[in-house]
Amino acid sequence: MLLEKVTTPEGAATQPGRETFVLNLGPQHPATHGVLRVKLTMDGEYILEAEPVCGYIHRMHEKMGENRTYAQFLPNTSRIDYLSAMHYTHAWVAVVEKAVGIEVPPRAEYIRVITSELNRISSHLVWFGAFLLDLGGFTPLLYAFDDREKILDLLEGITGARLTYCYYRFGGLYNDVDDAFLNGTREFVPYMRRRLEMYHKLVTDNIILRKRLEGIGPISAELCRKYGATGPVLRGSGVPADVRRTEPYSVYPELEFDIPTYPEGDCMARYLVRMEEMAQSLRIIEQALQKLPDGPYRNPKVPKTIKPPPGDYYFAVEAARGRFAIRLVSDGSEIPYRVRLRTPSFGNLSLFGEAVRGMLLPDALALLGSLDLVIPDIDR
Amino acid sequence: MNPDLSSLETAFEGLLAAVVSSGSETPAGPEGGGPSCPPSGRCAPRVRRAEFGREGYHLEVQLRPDQVVEAARIADRFGFSIDAVTGVDWIKEGEMEVVYDFHHRLHGWRLVIRTRVPRQQPELPSIHKVFPGANWHERETHEFFGIRFLGHPNLTPLLLPEDATYHPLRKDFQGAA
């Protein structure tokens, strides 16, 4: 952190005679998990104003969508939120499938759900490790990454990639799953349950963690609504909103799972929501493995060139960080006319400036970590 | 089918009817000067039930640029949450479309509000007072399309460099030198 200037910005001082200063958090700082800069106007240890400065790794994915074909844009979708790539690819293939009218075989839908939920767990594990690292606990990161590596190995076996999977295709999947993946996933579910139990014993009930998180950084459901915050941030404010349930897609309606919510709205609530979501994802994976039907993994009748009829299409999925939606405008050609990516981290970060006002700096870092930001997801 | 969705529909129809009648008396444009309805006529105000399974939203409202704040208030009153604000450059028609996406967190409704502004004078009021989350989305739409949101407190680039003067998502953008 760097002291930028010791002056009093106009209108920032709360009391006459009090001196305020501007503190730069980032753009290179471990607590921002990527190249995000937050300009903090401080009164001692208290934050008066916080202004996130984004765009350091902006890549203009939306323009890239306008100069390549529908299939060529597929790899881009894995690179927006690299921790939650399956969900993003899912949104892209689904919006195109709906627009063109491509049927997806049930086996493919079930495998999509299994891999998406595995991806959700691996994403939450990164958050778990990194969040506790922000709070000063180093060891959990090593445990979390150890578990995550098991998921990455499973997914690498069928997709060939550790993070940027690009596994879904229009009308199905890149290839079928093999026995190694199915058996490995079956073994992983009880293993991860035991690990989650251990995490709860070691971490959740830790008095230092509770003192750092309970009552810190309260975010109300109304604030989330006004800023468009979604996902675990919203569910940590007591709203049972989940795209998998409210706007069902794929085969989620056929699977049983709960939407964990906590009404407190503090950092602890967001922590608990994500911890429980991992358990719910395991539940979904278990059921999907049981119900996994035989049959083709890809619709053989998908046209070679994808040309959706002219129109405006929209599709949302529940990614690990919240609601990810794609607006696709087609002019009937084989190149999209407009691709709009509505990313969850963008909405979740936009309320930070209002939520953090008046907080202590160390608490603000806890709040920032509890939002689970992925910076390329904001900058696109 | 859903009684609440029809009440939402009625609310928007009421808004359109009210402004259409007042608009006929005062033919002046939204921000003074500009045409009240761009030449393509696609901005003809209407409320449409969309085909959710294919298009992905339930209700689509097309209105004039000066109606967006009131429309956002209606969405707010019905408990909608803001999804995104974005633009589409219809260069052949000389217009730019501004699209507001809303979703309802509990009922799962999706609402789209559309309006069109002339490409020569892309201006419309900001809705950041109704939905503060629109602040960043409008900044993004401004930098990518050059659409000006009147009354916005800080219309500076969000993702592009702070000295950027180009608008990359305009269809006539030729790429950085």
Interface residues (C-beta under 8 A of the other chain):
Chain A: C54 G55 H58 M60 E62 K63 E66 V95 K98 A99 G101 C224 R225 K226 Y227 G228 A229 T230 L234 V239 P240 A241 T246 E247 G311 D312 Y313 Y314 F315 A316 R323 A325 R327 V329 Y337 R338 R340 R342 F346 G347 S350 L351 E354 D379 R380
Chain B: G53 R54 E55 G56 Y57 G79 F80 S81 I82 D83 A84 T86 V88 D89 V99 D101 H103 H104 R105 L106 H107 G108 R110 V112 F131 P132 G133 N135 W136 F144 P157 L158 L159 L160 P161 P168 L169
